[in-house]
Amino acid sequence: MKLKNSLLLLLGTALIISCAKTDDTKTLRLGHGLDVSHSVHKAMVKMGEDLSTLSDGKLKLEIYPSQQLGTERQCLELLQIGSLDMTKVSVGVLENFAPKMKVLGLPFLFRDREHSFTVLDGPIGQQLLNEGEQYWLKGLGYYDAGSRSFYTKDKPVNTPEDLEGQKIRVMESVTAMDMVRGLGGSPTPISWGELYTALQQGVVDGAENNPPSFYLSRHYEVAKYYTLDEHTVLPDVLLAGTYLWDKLTPEEQGWLKQAVETSVVYQRKLWLEAENEALEAVEKAGVQIIRPDKTLFSDKIKDSFDKYKEDKEFYQLIKDIQATN
């Protein structure tokens, strides 16, 4: 029944959101799961404005936020069948479609934000964006999603031992589940839209995400402990379906790439502001912000990369990322 409903959603959406062309104007449909106040959505609005200007009105962007067209996974599936033009998803979800992307979800892979940007904006990041093309997904760029940390309802997390026995919501991501399990918690995949209720009803004891997502989701209303262990630096990825990309002329592709690049720079600036504002806001709302010794967490799962040694190509990718200056 679940599969049938998913197929009905995909087919129904396909009838209304494929790339539309009116006279000399092509309208690209972009669906995502974030609130309109999020920095990513604001960057997408700017991208649409720039795209219209660059193309002299020949390309326009129509944005459907807040899971109007489905979850991140469903939007990716719509891209693959050509029924949606563009979407934004977390790398944690994308790894189910482009397996090598899971490298970006490995805990404590990056030394800091600057290291992550150097990797993402360089040849390794481009290599990973290209990885999706064989799965009908054209990677266009990376938006900043900061660092993910744990937040809990009833018990503060000062050390990894405090996670033992706690059910922690994770994305549908093998690396996220392995990370929580390695730290002693019990990973529980739940969709983002259902998480507030799951926390409220005690289905899970906590979750993990970045400060703006913790704040804008209002999860701070039910989870009063936020531990900034910053275990993963997991970017958002902007994608187009290859079905769309192959229909665009080289000139149109150039306009879109230029608009994307400008929006990435703009979003990263907004993100830093939003991150600081979010931490201040949740603290005012009564959340206890905990700044633990991060080495306690990284040391506990320091051997987590060893499991990939047998996959020489993937393990080399890990080492290349770690060696990037």
N, C-alpha and C positions, 0 to 999 in steps of 0.2 A: 504493500500500500504506500509506503514511504517513497519507494522508487517511482511508482505510478504518479504520485503527486508532484515529484520533482520533474518528471518528464512533462506533465501537463503545464507546470509553471514555465519551463523552458520553451515549450511550443507556443504557449499563449503569449509570452513576452516577445517571442520571435516575430509575431505578427505586427507588433507596434513599435519596436525600437531598432530596427535595422537602419543602416545609414540612409538618410533621406536626401533626395536631390530635388530642388525646386529651381527651375530656370538655370541660372549660372551659380547657384549657391548649394554647397554640400553641407549638411548639418550632421555633425558627429555626436553620437550619444555616449555619454560617460556616466556610469553608475558606480556609486561607492557607498560604504556603510557608515560614514562619519557624519557628525552633526554639522550644521552650516556655520557654527561658530569656531570650528576647528581650523587650525592653520593650513592644513592640507586643502580643505574646501576653499578657503580664501585664495590660496595659490592657484587652484583650478579656475576660479573666477577670473583671476588675472590672466591666466593662460588663454582663456576664451577671448578676453578682450584683445590680447596681443595677437592671437591667431586671426581674428577678424581684421585687425589693422594691417598685419603683414600681408594678408591675402586680398586686401581691398574688398573685403566682404564675401569673397568666394568660399571661404571655409568658416563655419560657425560651430560653436560648442554648446551642447545642451546637457546640463548636469542634473543627475537624479541622485540626491544625497540620502542619507539615513536609511539605507537598506530598502529603498522604494522598489528596487528591482531584484531584491534577494540578498542573501548573504555573500560574503566574499567568494566563497567556493562556487556558489551558483552564478555569480557574475563572470568568473573565469570560464565556466562551462558555456555560458552564453557567448563569450568571445570566441571560443573554440569552434562553435557552429555558425559564427558569423551573424548572430542575432543582436549583438551589442558591440559597439565599436571600441570603447576604452573602459578601463577600470583601474582602481587602486587597491592593492591588497598588501597585507603584511607578508614579509618573506616567510614567516612561519606557516602560512597557508599555501604560498606558492611552491614550497618545497614538495608538496604532494603532486604537483604537476611538472615541475622541473627539478629533479632530484638533487643536482649539484648545488642548488640554492640553499640547501640545508646547512652548508658550511657557515653561512652568516648567522645561523641560529645557535651555534656552539657557544657555550658559556665561557665568559672571560677570554674570548678570542682577541678582542681589541684592547689595546692599552688605554685608549682614551678616545674622545670624539674626533680629534684631529687625525688620529691613526685611521679611524673608520672612514673618514672622508677621503683620505689619501688613497685608500684601497678602492672604495666605491667609485671614485671619479677617475681612476686610472685603468690600466689594461685589465686587471683582474675583475674589476667591476663590470667592464664592458664585456668581457668573456662570459660572465655569468648572465648578463642581460641577453646575450646571443643564445644562451643555452635553451631558452624557452621557445625558440623559433621552430624547432622540430616538433613542438607540442602545440603549434598554431598560435603562439603568444609572442608578440614582439615587445621586448623590454625597451622602455624609452628613457627611464631615469629613476633616481632614488630620492625620495623625500626623507627628511630627518624625522625619526620617531624616538629619538633620545635613547635612554637606557631604561630597561624594565627592572622593576623591583617588586618585592612582595608586599601585599597589604592583607591584613587579617581582622577578623571580627572580635574574637574574645581573648586571644593570647598574643602578646607582642613577640616578635621574632628578633632576638638579639644575636643568636648563634644558629647554625644549621640544626643543632639538636632541638631547637624550639619548633622546628617544622615536623618533627616525628609525630605521626598519627593525625596530622592535619590534612584535610582534603583541599587541595589547591586547584582552582580552575586553570586550565591551560587551553591554548588553541589546539586545533586538530593537527598537531605537529609532533613527529616522533622525537625530534631533538628537544622540544620543550618538555615532553613527558619524561625523557631520559634524564634531563637536568633536574627536574623536581624530585624524581625518584632517587637520583644520586645524592641529593641533599637531605633525604630522609622523609620527604613528604609523599602524599598520595595524589598523583596527578589525575584530574578529572576533566575531560574535554566537555565544554559547554559552549554554546554559541554566545557571542557577545550580547545579542539582544535579550537573552534569557538570564544573564548573569546577575542583574540587580535582584531579581526575585529569588534566584538560587541562593544568594548571600542572605537575603532577608529571611528566607525559610529554613536556613541551615543545611541546604543540600550540599553546600561547600563551606569550608571555614575561612577561605581566603582566595586570593587570585594574585596575578602579577601583571603589572603594566607600567607605562610611563606616567609621569605626573599629570600632564594635560588630560589624558584619557581617564585617569582615576578621578579627576575633578569634574570634567564635563559629563561623565556618565553618572555623576552624583553617587558613586559607590562609597564615597567618604561618609555618606549619611548612615551607612550600616557597618562599615569597616573603619574602625577608629585607630588602627595601628598601621603605619607605613614605614617599612624598613628599606632604606636606600642602599641595598647591597649592589645594585646595578649589575646584575648577573649577565645580561645580554644587551648588546647594542643591535637592535633588530630593525632595519629600515623598512619603510614602505616602498613599494615598487609601482610605478606607473606603467601600464601596459596598453598596447593596442592589439587587436586581433590581426593575425596575418591576412585574414580575409579582407579587412579594411586596408591594411598597409599596402598590399599588392594592387589594390584598385586606385591608390593615389598616384598621381604623376610625381616624378622626381622633384619638381618645383613645389608641389603640395607637401611632400614629405619633408622638404627643407623648411617650409613655413612651420610645420608642426614641431619639428625638432628644435627650431629656434625658440618657439613659444614655450616648449617644455623646459629648455635650459634656463630661460629667464624665470620661470615659475619655481624651479628648484632653488635658485639663489634667493628668491623672495621668501619662499616657505621656510628656509633654514633660518632666516633672520626672524621671522614671526615665531618660529618654534622656540627660540631662546627666550623671547619675551613671554610666551605662553607658559613655558616651563617654570619660570620664576613666579609668575602670577598664580599659577596653580598651587605651588607649594605654600605660598603665603595664604591663599584662600582656604585650603584644607586645614592649615594650622589654626587659622582663626575660627574655623568650624569645629574645633575640638579634637582634631586628629593629632595623635602623638607621632611626631616624625623621629625615627630612630636612625642614627648614622653609625652602623656597626663597623667592626673591623672586617673589611672585605676579604682579607686574606684567609679568614676562617672559612669562608664560603668557597673561595677559589682553591684553597688547599684540599678541601674535602673531595673535590671532583677534578683534581689536577691530572688524574690519569684517564680522564674521559676521552681524550683524543686517541689513546692507544688502541681503542677498539677498531679504528679505521686503518691501521697499519697494513692490513692485508689488501686494501684497496689502494694500490700505490699511487694512482693518479689523484685520487681524492686527498690522500695523506700529503702528497706534494703540494696540493692547493692550500692546505692548512699551513704548511711550513712557509710557503711563499707569502701568505698573508702576515704571518708572524714576523717575517724578515723584512717586510715593507717599512721603510723609514718615512 
